[in-house]
Amino acid sequence: MDTINQIKLELTQSRYEDLQTFSQILNKDINTILDEALDFYFVNEQKKLLEKNLADDNAMTNLDYDEFWDGVDI
């Protein structure tokens, strides 16, 4: 994996201990756990944004079915 940029990441002591514990239990290195957690986070946040955008799009009309089709001859 290529590292493009480095960031300073500060964790609480309990979060660090959890990472160490889960690293041992799951037999995964901490970077893998963090990468998987970020993937999960980004997927969920993207879903929330898409749902919000859909809700915002649906809010563009406040007409109910009868009001929308009133006067339309089919």
MARSEMI-574270 format. One line per 8 residues: number of its first residue (from 0); their letters; for each residue x, y, z negated of N, C-alpha, C. Coordinates in steps of 0.001 Angstrom, whole numbers, plus 524288, in hexadecimal, padded with zeros to 5 digits. Layout:
residues N
NUM	A	X:Y:Z:X:Y:Z:X:Y:Z; ...
This chain:
residues 74
0	MDTINQIK	8034C:7FB70:80000:80000:80000:80000:8037D:804D4:80000; 8023E:8088B:80355:80537:80D60:803A2:8034C:81139:7FF8C; 806F0:813CC:7FD0E:8059D:817EE:7F96B:806C9:81D14:7FC1A; 802B7:82018:7FD08:80355:82506:7FFC5:80495:8295D:7FBE0; 8017A:829C6:7F7DC:80231:82DCA:7F3DF:80215:82B45:7EE85; 80495:82DC1:7EAEC:80469:82BF5:7E58F:80170:82FFB:7E261; 7FE4C:82E08:7DEC0:7FB6E:83180:7DB41:7FCC0:8300A:7D5AD; 7FC07:833C3:7D249:7FCCF:832BB:7CCBF:7F792:830EA:7CA99
8	LELTQSRY	7F77F:82C57:7C86C:7F2BE:82A05:7C654:7F35B:8297C:7C071; 7EFCC:82BE0:7BD93:7EFFE:82B9C:7B7E5:7EB69:8285F:7B5F8; 7EC86:82470:7B2D0:7E88E:820F7:7B0A7:7E88A:82153:7AABD; 7E3F4:8207E:7A883:7E3C4:8201A:7A2D5:7E66B:81B08:7A139; 7E7E5:81AC2:79C64:7EA79:81608:79A72:7E6EC:8114A:79B06; 7E1EA:811F2:799D3:7DE50:80D77:79A24:7DD93:80BB8:79FC9; 7DD74:80F6D:7A384:7DCEB:80E05:7A908:7E1BF:80B0D:7AADE; 7E64F:80CCF:7A934:7EB2D:80A2C:7AA8A:7EB4F:804A1:7A850
16	EDLQTFSQ	7E99A:80419:7A37E:7E975:7FEEB:7A110:7E59B:7FB57:7A3E1; 7E126:7FD7D:7A570:7DD5D:7FA66:7A87A:7DFBD:7F892:7AD9F; 7E283:7FC01:7B02F:7E50B:7FA88:7B518:7E8FA:7F622:7B43D; 7EC04:7F68F:7B02C:7EFCF:7F270:7AF02:7ED19:7ED49:7ADD4; 7E8FA:7ED89:7AABB:7E61B:7E8CE:7A94A:7E3BA:7E63C:7AE0E; 7E0F0:7E946:7B13F:7DE73:7E70F:7B5E1:7E277:7E540:7B9E2; 7E6D8:7E7CC:7BA14:7EB06:7E619:7BD87:7ECC4:7E08F:7BC1F; 7ED3C:7DF91:7B71C:7EEC9:7DA56:7B553:7EA65:7D665:7B625
24	ILNKDINT	7E59C:7D7D4:7B4CA:7E12D:7D43C:7B541:7E037:7D2C3:7BAEC; 7E050:7D6A5:7BE63:7DF11:7D5BE:7C3EA:7E3CA:7D43F:7C72D; 7E858:7D47E:7C4BB:7ED36:7D35C:7C774:7EDD7:7D6E7:7CC45; 7ECCF:7DBF0:7CB6B:7ED61:7DFE5:7CF82:7F0B9:7E444:7CD5D; 7F3AD:7E6BF:7D0D9:7F6AC:7EB36:7CEEB:7F310:7EFF3:7CE55; 7F4C7:7F397:7CB33:7F194:7F821:7C9E1:7F03C:7FB56:7CEC1; 7F3D5:7FBD6:7D26D:7F2B7:7FEC6:7D734:7EE41:7FC4A:7DA4D; 7EE0F:7F727:7DA72:7E9D3:7F478:7DD2E:7E49C:7F587:7DA89
32	ILDEALDF	7E498:7F545:7D55B:7DFCA:7F651:7D264:7DDF0:7FBE4:7D365; 7E180:7FF9D:7D32F:7E010:80512:7D425:7DE20:805DF:7D9B7; 7E0A3:8035D:7DD80:7DF04:803D5:7E2F0:7D98C:80194:7E3B9; 7D88B:7FD0B:7E166:7D356:7FAA5:7E1CA:7CF38:7FE0F:7DF1D; 7D09C:80044:7DAA5:7CCEE:803A0:7D7D1:7CBAC:80884:7DB01; 7CF92:80AC9:7DD7B:7CEA5:80F69:7E0B7:7CB64:80E14:7E585; 7CC6A:8098F:7E7E9:7C92D:807DF:7EC54:7C379:80775:7EAAA; 7C290:804F7:7E638:7BD40:8045A:7E424:7BACA:809AE:7E322
40	YFVNEQKK	7BDBD:80D32:7E0CF:7BBD9:81272:7DF9D:7BA57:81560:7E498; 7BDCB:8154C:7E87B:7BCCD:81830:7ED4E:7B81A:81608:7F03C; 7B77C:810E6:7F068:7B2F5:80E85:7F301:7ADF1:8103F:7F045; 7ADD5:81001:7EB25:7A928:8118B:7E836:7A7F1:81757:7E8C7; 7ABE6:81A9E:7E8AC:7AB06:82037:7E949:7A91E:8217B:7EECE; 7AB28:81EB4:7F2A9:7A964:81F8B:7F804:7A3A5:81DFE:7F890; 7A222:819B4:7F616:79CA2:81815:7F62A:7992D:81C41:7F3AD; 79AEB:81E62:7EF45:797EF:8227D:7ECA4:79754:82740:7F02C
48	LLEKNLAD	79B8B:828BC:7F2CB:79B53:82D40:7F645:797A0:82C4A:7FAD5; 797D8:82793:7FD0F:7945F:82647:80162:78EAE:82652:7FFA0; 78DA4:82430:7FB01:78851:8242C:7F8F0:78677:829C1:7F7DE; 789F9:82D05:7F5D1:78893:83278:7F4D6:7876B:83545:7F9F7; 78AA2:83465:7FDE8:789BC:836DB:802FE:78490:83513:80550; 7834C:83009:804BC:77E5C:82E00:806B3:779D7:8307C:803C7; 77A57:830FD:7FEA9:77640:83374:7FB84:775AB:83937:7FD0B; 77A0A:83BD4:7FDFF:779DC:8414F:7FFA5:7773F:841C9:804F9
56	DNAMTNLD	77873:83E2E:80884:775F9:83E37:80DB0:77021:83D4E:80D40; 76EA1:839BB:809DB:76915:8389D:8091A:76646:83D39:80695; 7691C:84050:803AF:766C0:844D4:8011E:765FD:84960:804E3; 76801:848D7:809A3:7677B:84D0A:80D78:761C5:84E0E:80EDE; 75E88:84A15:80E56:758F5:84AD8:80F53:755FA:849B0:80A57; 75249:84CF6:80925:74F10:84BFE:8048F:74974:84ACF:8062A; 748C9:8498E:80B2C:7439F:84839:80D20:74281:84277:80C25; 73DB3:8414F:80A89:73C55:83BC3:80A1E:73AC6:839CC:80F8A
64	YDEFWDGV	7399F:834E3:80FE7:73878:83257:814ED:7340C:8351C:817CB; 72FAF:83613:8151B:72B23:8387F:817A0:72C53:83E12:8196B; 72F28:84103:81647:73086:8465D:817CB:73411:8465E:81C98; 737C6:842B1:81CAA:73B7F:84276:820FB:738BA:84144:82625; 7351A:83D87:82608:73289:83BD2:82ADA:72D70:83EB3:82BEF; 72BE0:84264:828B0:72705:8453D:82976:726F8:84812:82EB1; 72306:8470C:831BC:72270:8499F:836BA:72550:84712:83B36; 72816:842E2:83A48:72AE5:84028:83E82:7274B:83C07:840C4
72	DI	72671:83C4F:845DF:72344:83868:84880:726D4:8344C:84AF2; 725A8:82F73:849AF:728C9:82B2A:84BD8:7255D:827F7:84F77
